[in-house]
Amino acid sequence: MNCLSLEMARVALDRHFGAGAGSVAAMRLRSPLMMSVTLELLQRGAHLGLADCLRMECTLVRHLD
């Protein structure tokens, strides 16, 4: 992932969650990969129903183990 994509992920997450400056700074420092993963899930799930979103998240968690 390039820096531009990561910055786009940060902007999208800020917009979606309305995160405060402290939260954003902590995420940038500690979890840039998970920010990108979260953005991907948000984009994929934008057109899905709740059950499909939860299924997708469950699949991700099982593969992280």
N, C-alpha and C positions, 0 to 999 in steps of 0.2 A: 504494500500500500504506500502510495506516495504522500508527501506532506499536504498537498492540496486536498486530496481525498480525506485525510484525517481532519483537516480544518473544516471541510464541508460537513463531516460527521459531527464535529463539535457544535457547529452553528445549528444544525438540524436538531440536535438534542437540546440545546439551549432553548430553541424556539418551541419545541414540543413540550418540555417540562417546565419552562420558565425558571430554570435553575439560577440561584443567586451566585454572586461572584465567588464566594467561598467554596461552594459545591463544584463549580466549574473548574476552579484552580486545583482542587483535590483530584478531580477526575483526570485532568490533563496530566498531572504528576504521576498518579498511581495506576491508571487503567486505560491507556489509549487504545489497546486492543479491544477491550470490552466495549468501549464507546463505538468502535467500528462494527463490532458484532451486533450491538444494539441497533445501530442505524440500519444495518442489513435486515434485521428482524422487523423493524418498523416499516421498511419499504416493502418487504415481502408480504407482511400482514395487513397492509393498508386496504387491500381489497378482500380480505378474508373475514369470515365470521369469528365469533369468540371461540367456538369449539376448535376450529382449524388453527387459530392462533395459539391456543393452549397446547394443541397437539404438536405444533411446530416447536414451541418452546421446550416441551417435554423431550422431543427427539434431540434437540441440541444438548440438553442437560445429560441425557444418557450417553451421548457421544463424548462428552467432556470427561467422563469418569474413567 
